[in-house]
Amino acid sequence: MTTRRGVSLVTGAAGFAGGHLVEHLLESEAHVAGWGHGPIPAASQASDRVSWTSVDITDPEAVTAALAETRPSAVFHCAGIADVHSTWSDSATALRVNVMGTHNLLAAIERLGLDVPVLITGSALVYRPSDTALSEDSPIGPTSPYGVSKLAQELVGFAARGRVIVTRPFNHAGPRQAPAYVTSSFARQIVEVETGIRPPVLEVGNLDARRDITDVRDTVRAYRLLMEKGQAGRPYNVCRGEAFRVGDLLAALVSQSRTAIEVRTDPARLRPNDTPVVLGDPSRLRQDTGWDARVPIEQTLHDLLDYWRQIVSDKGLAH
């Protein structure tokens, strides 16, 4: 498909947030360009309103060539390593993809002389752990290789020329999220129990942790609003401003189960340096864009369960 000029570009468009962002942008835009690494999802190929390109963000020549072809009017940079747990065993990949990938993108934009705003999806894990709500002025101090890679990523963004907006999203959840993340892991296991794929036992990690979780559809709406109204060179928290106890989220999901379930702690699911509380302050985002979380957590959990029920029903096994 030939890419139309003047469209929004979403890198990492085949990923969780990137995919939802593409759908959200299509609500107000006629056409969107999406980059992914590897095969394009079959469901996404069906839309003639999305131009898909397979791009390895760590390959500077490939990034420059694809960008020269797309010549977008706005760039939402969602591509990157997002699994915090995996970076403990492979920090080099996180640094290569999150940091060098971002550098390659921004360098290509400058090399091609494109006057285009860029939104970088960073992470709240750049902050030093705190028991109180984190604002954008809170002390920086990542405690994981992932957090280090995201801090370096945003520093690359702040050093770039042009209009670059850096976000610090906190946890987000919803349909199509990979089971490496807590609420999606719970939901998938519940559905596996319901369908007899696994015994009626739920394997869990730390249930006392408290996390600020926003529905992914609210998260990507914040990205669009920041692209329109955010100030360049200024970081923005993207969060609900309310921390939920993981055990309470599990209880809410189990309450919707169609069968009885036993809960057991799995030591393998306990993360090193797990932070007891991660809570954000979204005041700056609200003030500059008028954004607020619209999707209640109950709806997020309900939709997540429905997603996994559909996956298992369609394919007869869990992914």
C-alpha positions as CSV (number, residue, x, y, z in Angstrom):
1,M,0.0,0.0,0.0
2,T,1.3,3.5,-0.8
3,T,1.6,5.7,2.2
4,R,-0.3,8.9,2.1
5,R,1.6,12.0,3.1
6,G,0.7,14.1,6.1
7,V,-0.5,11.2,8.2
8,S,0.3,10.4,11.8
9,L,2.9,7.7,12.3
10,V,2.8,5.2,15.1
11,T,6.0,3.2,15.7
12,G,5.4,-0.1,17.6
13,A,1.9,-0.1,16.1
14,A,1.6,-3.9,16.4
15,G,2.1,-3.6,20.2
16,F,-0.3,-3.2,23.0
17,A,-0.5,0.6,23.4
18,G,0.5,1.2,19.8
19,G,-2.3,-0.9,18.5
20,H,-4.9,0.9,20.6
21,L,-3.4,4.2,19.6
22,V,-3.9,3.4,15.9
23,E,-7.5,2.6,16.5
24,H,-8.0,5.8,18.5
25,L,-6.4,7.9,15.9
26,L,-8.6,6.4,13.2
27,E,-11.6,7.8,15.0
28,S,-10.6,11.3,13.9
29,E,-8.1,10.7,11.1
30,A,-8.8,9.2,7.7
31,H,-5.5,7.3,7.5
32,V,-2.6,6.3,9.9
33,A,0.8,4.9,9.2
34,G,2.0,2.1,11.4
35,W,5.5,0.6,11.9
36,G,6.1,-2.8,13.4
37,H,9.0,-5.1,13.8
38,G,8.2,-8.5,12.3
39,P,5.0,-9.8,10.7
40,I,2.0,-7.4,10.8
41,P,-0.9,-8.7,12.8
42,A,-3.5,-10.4,10.5
43,A,-6.4,-8.4,12.0
44,S,-4.6,-5.1,11.2
45,Q,-3.9,-6.0,7.6
46,A,-7.6,-5.9,6.9
47,S,-7.9,-2.1,7.3
48,D,-7.2,-0.1,4.1
49,R,-6.9,3.0,6.3
50,V,-3.6,1.8,7.8
51,S,-0.3,1.7,5.9
52,W,1.9,-0.9,7.6
53,T,5.7,-1.1,7.3
54,S,8.0,-3.6,8.9
55,V,10.8,-1.6,10.4
56,D,13.7,-2.6,12.7
57,I,14.0,0.6,14.9
58,T,17.6,-0.4,15.7
59,D,18.6,-0.2,12.1
60,P,19.4,3.4,11.3
61,E,19.3,3.0,7.5
62,A,16.0,1.2,7.6
63,V,14.5,3.9,9.9
64,T,15.7,6.7,7.6
65,A,14.4,4.9,4.4
66,A,11.0,4.2,6.0
67,L,10.7,7.7,7.4
68,A,11.6,9.2,4.0
69,E,8.8,7.2,2.4
70,T,6.2,8.0,5.1
71,R,7.0,11.7,5.7
72,P,4.4,11.9,8.5
73,S,2.8,15.0,10.0
74,A,3.2,13.6,13.6
75,V,5.2,10.8,15.1
76,F,4.0,8.7,18.1
77,H,7.0,6.7,19.2
78,C,5.6,3.6,20.9
79,A,8.2,1.1,19.8
80,G,10.4,-0.4,22.5
81,I,11.0,-3.2,25.0
82,A,8.1,-2.9,27.5
83,D,8.5,-6.0,29.7
84,V,10.2,-4.9,32.9
85,H,10.9,-8.4,34.1
86,S,12.8,-9.5,31.0
87,T,15.3,-6.7,31.3
88,W,16.9,-8.2,34.4
89,S,18.2,-11.0,32.2
90,D,18.7,-9.0,29.0
91,S,19.4,-5.3,29.8
92,A,21.5,-4.9,26.6
93,T,18.4,-5.4,24.3
94,A,16.4,-2.9,26.3
95,L,19.2,-0.3,25.9
96,R,19.6,-1.0,22.2
97,V,15.9,-0.8,21.4
98,N,14.7,1.8,23.8
99,V,17.7,4.2,23.6
100,M,19.4,3.6,20.3
101,G,16.1,3.0,18.6
102,T,14.8,6.4,19.8
103,H,18.1,8.0,18.7
104,N,17.8,6.5,15.3
105,L,14.3,7.8,14.8
106,L,15.1,11.4,16.0
107,A,18.4,11.5,14.0
108,A,16.6,10.4,10.9
109,I,14.0,13.1,11.4
110,E,16.7,15.7,11.6
111,R,18.7,14.2,8.7
112,L,15.6,14.4,6.5
113,G,14.8,18.0,7.6
114,L,11.3,17.0,8.7
115,D,9.5,19.6,10.8
116,V,7.4,17.1,12.7
117,P,6.3,16.8,16.4
118,V,7.3,13.6,18.2
119,L,5.8,12.1,21.2
120,I,8.0,9.6,23.1
121,T,6.3,7.0,25.3
122,G,8.6,6.7,28.3
123,S,7.9,5.3,31.7
124,A,7.1,6.2,35.3
125,L,9.8,3.8,36.3
126,V,12.4,6.5,35.8
127,Y,11.4,7.9,39.3
128,R,12.9,7.0,42.6
129,P,10.5,4.8,44.5
130,S,8.2,6.7,46.8
131,D,5.2,6.0,49.1
132,T,3.5,9.2,48.0
133,A,2.2,10.4,44.6
134,L,5.0,11.1,42.1
135,S,4.9,14.4,40.1
136,E,7.1,15.3,37.2
137,D,9.4,17.1,39.7
138,S,9.9,14.1,41.9
139,P,13.4,12.7,42.3
140,I,14.7,10.5,39.4
141,G,16.2,7.2,40.4
142,P,15.3,4.1,38.4
143,T,15.8,0.7,40.2
144,S,15.6,-1.6,37.2
145,P,17.5,-2.0,33.9
146,Y,14.2,-1.2,32.2
147,G,13.9,2.1,34.1
148,V,17.5,3.0,33.3
149,S,16.8,2.4,29.6
150,K,13.7,4.6,29.7
151,L,15.5,7.4,31.5
152,A,18.2,7.3,28.8
153,Q,15.5,7.3,26.2
154,E,13.9,10.5,27.5
155,L,17.3,12.2,27.8
156,V,17.9,11.5,24.1
157,G,14.5,13.0,23.4
158,F,15.1,16.1,25.5
159,A,18.4,16.6,23.6
160,A,16.9,16.5,20.2
161,R,15.9,19.5,18.1
162,G,12.4,20.3,17.3
163,R,9.2,19.6,19.2
164,V,9.6,16.5,21.3
165,I,7.1,15.6,24.1
166,V,8.1,13.0,26.6
167,T,5.5,11.0,28.5
168,R,5.9,9.0,31.7
169,P,3.0,6.5,31.6
170,F,2.3,4.5,34.7
171,N,0.7,1.0,34.5
172,H,-2.0,0.6,31.9
173,A,-4.2,-2.4,31.2
174,G,-6.9,-3.6,28.9
175,P,-7.8,-6.0,26.1
176,R,-4.9,-7.4,24.1
177,Q,-2.3,-6.9,26.8
178,A,0.3,-9.7,27.0
179,P,0.0,-12.1,29.9
180,A,3.4,-11.0,31.3
181,Y,1.5,-8.1,33.0
182,V,-0.3,-8.7,36.2
183,T,-4.0,-8.1,35.4
184,S,-3.7,-9.8,32.0
185,S,-1.9,-12.8,33.6
186,F,-4.7,-13.1,36.2
187,A,-7.4,-12.9,33.5
188,R,-5.8,-15.5,31.3
189,Q,-5.4,-17.9,34.1
190,I,-9.0,-17.5,35.2
191,V,-10.2,-18.2,31.7
192,E,-7.9,-21.3,31.5
193,V,-9.5,-22.6,34.7
194,E,-13.0,-21.9,33.3
195,T,-12.3,-23.9,30.2
196,G,-10.5,-26.8,31.9
197,I,-7.1,-26.0,30.4
198,R,-5.5,-25.7,33.8
199,P,-6.5,-26.9,37.3
200,P,-8.6,-24.5,39.4
201,V,-5.5,-22.8,40.9
202,L,-4.2,-19.3,40.2
203,E,-0.4,-18.7,40.4
204,V,0.3,-15.2,41.6
205,G,3.2,-13.0,42.8
206,N,3.1,-10.1,45.3
207,L,-0.6,-9.2,46.1
208,D,0.2,-6.4,48.5
209,A,1.8,-4.1,45.9
210,R,-0.3,-1.1,44.9
211,R,-0.3,0.2,41.4
212,D,-1.7,3.2,39.6
213,I,-3.4,1.6,36.6
214,T,-5.2,3.4,33.8
215,D,-7.2,1.8,31.0
216,V,-5.1,1.7,27.8
217,R,-7.8,3.4,25.9
218,D,-7.5,6.4,28.3
219,T,-3.8,6.2,28.0
220,V,-3.7,6.5,24.2
221,R,-6.2,9.3,24.4
222,A,-3.8,11.2,26.6
223,Y,-1.1,10.7,24.0
224,R,-3.2,12.2,21.3
225,L,-4.1,15.2,23.5
226,L,-0.5,15.7,24.4
227,M,0.5,15.8,20.8
228,E,-2.1,18.5,20.2
229,K,-1.6,20.5,23.4
230,G,1.5,19.4,25.3
231,Q,4.6,21.5,25.7
232,A,7.8,20.4,24.1
233,G,10.7,19.6,26.4
234,R,8.4,18.9,29.3
235,P,7.7,15.5,30.8
236,Y,4.1,14.4,31.4
237,N,2.8,11.7,33.8
238,V,0.1,9.7,32.2
239,C,-1.8,8.0,35.1
240,R,-5.1,7.8,36.9
241,G,-3.9,9.2,40.2
242,E,-5.2,6.2,42.2
243,A,-3.2,3.2,43.3
244,F,-5.1,-0.2,43.4
245,R,-3.9,-3.1,45.6
246,V,-3.0,-6.0,43.3
247,G,-4.9,-8.4,45.6
248,D,-8.0,-6.3,45.2
249,L,-7.8,-6.4,41.5
250,L,-7.4,-10.2,41.6
251,A,-10.4,-10.5,43.9
252,A,-12.5,-8.4,41.4
253,L,-11.4,-10.7,38.6
254,V,-12.0,-13.9,40.5
255,S,-15.5,-12.6,41.5
256,Q,-16.4,-12.7,37.8
257,S,-15.1,-16.3,37.3
258,R,-17.5,-19.0,36.3
259,T,-15.8,-21.5,38.5
260,A,-14.2,-21.7,42.0
261,I,-10.5,-20.9,42.1
262,E,-7.7,-21.3,44.6
263,V,-5.0,-18.7,44.8
264,R,-1.3,-19.6,45.4
265,T,1.8,-17.6,45.5
266,D,4.4,-18.5,42.9
267,P,8.0,-17.4,43.9
268,A,9.0,-17.2,40.3
269,R,6.5,-14.4,39.8
270,L,8.1,-12.2,42.5
271,R,10.2,-9.5,40.9
272,P,13.5,-8.3,42.4
273,N,13.3,-4.9,43.9
274,D,9.5,-4.8,43.6
275,T,8.3,-1.4,44.6
276,P,5.5,-1.5,47.2
277,V,3.6,1.6,45.9
278,V,3.6,3.2,42.4
279,L,1.3,6.2,42.4
280,G,1.3,9.1,40.0
281,D,0.1,12.7,40.0
282,P,-1.6,13.6,36.7
283,S,-2.2,17.3,37.5
284,R,0.1,18.6,34.7
285,L,-1.5,16.4,32.1
286,R,-5.0,17.5,33.2
287,Q,-4.0,21.2,33.4
288,D,-2.4,21.3,29.9
289,T,-4.8,19.1,28.0
290,G,-8.1,18.7,30.0
291,W,-7.6,14.9,30.1
292,D,-9.1,12.7,32.8
293,A,-9.5,9.0,33.1
294,R,-12.9,8.0,31.8
295,V,-12.9,4.2,31.9
296,P,-13.4,2.8,35.4
297,I,-11.1,0.0,36.6
298,E,-14.1,-2.4,36.8
299,Q,-14.7,-1.9,33.0
300,T,-11.1,-2.5,32.3
301,L,-11.1,-5.8,34.2
302,H,-14.4,-6.9,32.6
303,D,-13.1,-6.2,29.1
304,L,-9.8,-8.0,29.8
305,L,-11.6,-11.1,30.9
306,D,-13.9,-11.0,27.8
307,Y,-10.8,-10.6,25.6
308,W,-9.2,-13.8,27.0
309,R,-12.5,-15.7,26.8
310,Q,-12.7,-14.8,23.1
311,I,-9.0,-15.8,22.5
312,V,-9.5,-19.2,24.2
313,S,-12.9,-19.8,22.5
314,D,-11.5,-19.0,19.1
315,K,-8.3,-21.0,19.3
316,G,-9.0,-23.6,22.0
317,L,-5.8,-22.7,23.9
318,A,-4.2,-19.8,25.8
319,H,-1.5,-17.6,24.3
